[in-house]
Amino acid sequence: MRSYARALGSGTRLRILQRLSENPDQGVAELSEVVGHSPPLVSWHVRRLRQVGLVRARREGRLVKYSLVADQLEALHQELTTYLEHLVTVHTAHTSDRPNSGAARS
């Protein structure tokens, strides 16, 4: 989960993921135009997304095209859902154990 958090902790990487969800098979040059950064910087961000398995590369001649890994995104979604459900359960249990702080005092 921590590796996903680091990978998703950048606005640039989130914009890259958004672009790839709208238009799969994008190269670094196309992505750099959309996110507004140089191709080397976009390549670095894409590498981080590839390292956690959210993006895959496919070579077309000299070009490399990137797309999302749907299975990995589904797994991430499930993991986040489970984690958020756990947080809600813990929070609910914690707040129900508290005395009513809004009760009138005599």
C-alpha positions, 0 to 999 in steps of 0.5 A: 500500500505504501508503494502505491501511496508514493506513486500516487502522491504526485499530481503529475503522476495522477495526470498521467494516469488520467490521460492514460485512462482516457487515451491508452497507448500514449508515448512520452512526447504525447504525455509531456504535452498534456502534463506540461513537463519535459519528456525526460521528467515525464519518463521518470514519472512513468517509470515510477508508475511502471515500478508499482505495476500501474502502467505497462510499456509496449514497444512500437518500433522506436517508440514506447507506448504506455497504457494502464494495467487494469488488473492492477488498478482493480486490485488497488481499488479493492485494497483501498476499499478494504482499508477505508472500511477498516478505518470507518469501523475503527472510527465508529468503535472509537467514537461510540466508546466516548461519553456523550460530550454534548450532554448537559452538565449539572 
